[in-house]
């Protein structure tokens, strides 16, 4: 599908403010891809589609999770996680994306996973640090991202986990596994 047409179709799925976020993720993903050696075209494509299902009704996302056998444990955790695997499913079904790397980067951009690929890391981190993001410690994560994708991601996961802990929310196990895997890979 032509990039301009894809952008128009994805933009229709979200409010203007979320589209601004998506544009920030697109720009940041390309910068990170170029900085750390990932494919900038794939990073851009995954970033365009990363939030395609974010504003869908939860009932619609739940139906897709159940009917298409996406990980059922998602339903036991925060609904904010659902849009990523649903988005990957939709990217393939509705937008014809066949590239596994791109689909996985969409699928794991909120949770992370063990053995994240370079593209997974780029898109996940771009979602954390795009210029429109404003949360405690984001500037520190941006600084870390200038020299280490992994250190910045660990700081991002730490921030997410801290946020969930302070609100007494459940933590999706994949996020903890992703964080721990990154620390182990880097000698920790």
Buried (B, 14 or more C-beta within 10 A) or exposed (E): EEEEEBBEBBBEBBEEEBBBBBBBBBBBBBBBBEBBEBBBEBBBBBBBBBBBBBEBEEEEBBEBBEEEEBBEEBBEBBEEBBBBBBBBBBBBEBBEBEBEBBBBBBBBBBBBBBEBBBBBBBBBBBBBBBBBBEEEBBEEBBBBBEEBBBBBBBBBBEBBBEBBEEEEEEBBEBBBBBBBBBBEEEEE
